[in-house]
Amino acid sequence: MPFINGIELCRRFDMEVVEPVLTDTYPYLSYSSALMGPGSEVLGYDTEMSTDHDWGPRVYLFLNEQDIGYSDQIQGSLHARAPERFYGFPVDVRMSVITTVPKFIKGCLAINRDEPIEPVDWLTFPSQSLLEITRGAVYRDDHRVLYNLRNQFDYYPQDVWLYLMASSWQRIGQEEHLMLRSGFIGDELGSAIIASRLVRDIINLCFLMERQYAPYPKWFGTAFKHLKCSDQLMPYLWIAQTATTWREREHAFNDAYKHLSKMHNGLKVTEKIPNDVSYFYDRPFKVMNGEGVARLIANQIVDADMKLLAETRLIGNIDQITDNTDFRKINGWTDGEGQYARTALKKLILAKKKEDH
């Protein structure tokens, strides 16, 4: 049987199996169905290799709060009528999730949908989790509940976006000269390690500048190839990543920085920045001065709390603060764990407010 990508397979499963079951047995229910949540197929990156685990015909069924009591009955009906194999792939109806929108959001982002989302809350949402809400495919959407949900989380609010871009430039500015300094004293390994960190930060900045959520590491480079800037930047970043000498890395990053400055100026969020690099103090190597760009962007933030946070710390969001997988995988956190990162960020804001008064 030829491979069918997950989005299409699940669309057929919804249309040919799930819809008939619900129409015949529960015609009075309104609901939405989609392929969302975790899984390479949600991002459209699944291949035949993906089929060896956690992959197959499935859907997310979203019921209204007052109808969630039907979930066990629906699961039983699907189990009774679903075939053992569907287009050649084994069927496990337990892979289909029956939930509500508030429960789904709590599982993805560890927030209560009934409470207002403050700008600082967005910094605690892993970008992969935001992709799990906004990517995939919607197959049916009674009362447009999924449309409204995906529209709400379509992208970061303006001031959050500015804060994250400023934080990315800050990260670049903090380490761009360290890569050169370590190479200058003969530590090529140390220089290469820092170069890899810079490549990652630049790619993350590119996602932000093109207003796209970045996926988790497995698909980070794959998704980058789909950005508009990829063709121009990829050759420079690949040289920076694979170079054996610090001078090669310097030249590659300098070329990349020139293109980044053009991209930044095209956004028109600050005054124009130079499209060339400059010497780092009196040292024999050149940098982009990322921290200077960060300050220009941070000055454009309007929201009071985000502005205070930018003045206190340009630490970015949870993805920029840590690359620890267990910490970033917010799915499945308890209520207490889900509040941890949010509380830490808000403490920074409160500390700055007290300082100002």
SULTATA-V959140 format. One record per backbone hydrogen bond with DSSP energy under -0.5 kcal/mol. CO is the residue of the C=O (numbers start at 1). NH is the residue of the N-H. Records with the same first field share a line. If there is no record, write none. Layout:
BEGIN
CO->NH + NH
END
This chain:
BEGIN
5->9
6->10
7->11
8->12
9->13
10->14
11->15
12->16
13->17 + 18
14->19
17->21
18->22
19->23
20->24
21->25
22->26
26->29
30->64
31->142
32->62
33->139 + 140
34->36 + 60
35->137
39->42 + 43
40->43 + 44 + 45
42->136
47->50
48->51
49->52
50->53
59->61 + 97
60->34 + 62
61->63 + 99
62->32
64->67 + 68
65->68
67->70
68->71
70->74
71->75
72->76
73->77
74->78
75->79
76->80
77->81
78->82
84->91
86->89
89->86
92->95
93->96
97->61 + 99
99->63
100->104
101->105
102->106
103->107
104->108
105->109 + 110
106->110
107->332
111->113
112->115
116->118
118->121 + 122
119->122
120->123
121->124
122->125
123->318
124->126
126->130
127->131
128->132
129->133
130->134
131->135
132->37
137->35 + 139
140->33
141->144
142->145
144->148
145->149
146->150
147->151
148->152
149->153
151->154
157->161
158->162
159->163
160->164
161->165
162->166
163->167
164->168
165->169
166->170
167->171
168->172
169->173
170->174
171->175
172->175 + 176
175->179
176->180
177->181
178->182
179->183
180->184
181->185
182->187
183->186
186->188
187->191
188->192
189->193
190->194
191->195
192->196
193->197
194->198
195->199
196->200
197->201
198->202
199->203
200->204
201->205
202->206
203->207
204->208
205->209
206->210
207->212
208->211
216->219 + 220
217->220 + 221
219->223
220->224
221->225
223->226
224->227
227->230
229->233
230->234
231->235
233->237
234->238
235->239
236->240
237->241
238->242
239->243
245->249
246->250
247->251
248->252
249->253
250->254
251->255
252->256
253->257
254->258
255->259
256->260
257->261
258->262
259->263
260->264
261->265
262->266
263->267
264->267 + 268 + 269
265->268
278->287
279->281
280->283
283->285
285->280
287->278
289->292 + 293
290->294
291->295
292->296
293->297
294->298
295->299
297->300
298->301
303->307
304->308
305->309
306->310
307->311
308->312
309->313
313->315
317->320 + 321
318->322
323->325
324->328
325->329
328->330
330->333
334->338
335->339
336->339
337->340 + 341
339->343
340->344
341->345
342->346
343->347
344->348
345->349
346->350
347->351
348->352
349->353
350->354
351->355
352->356
353->357
END
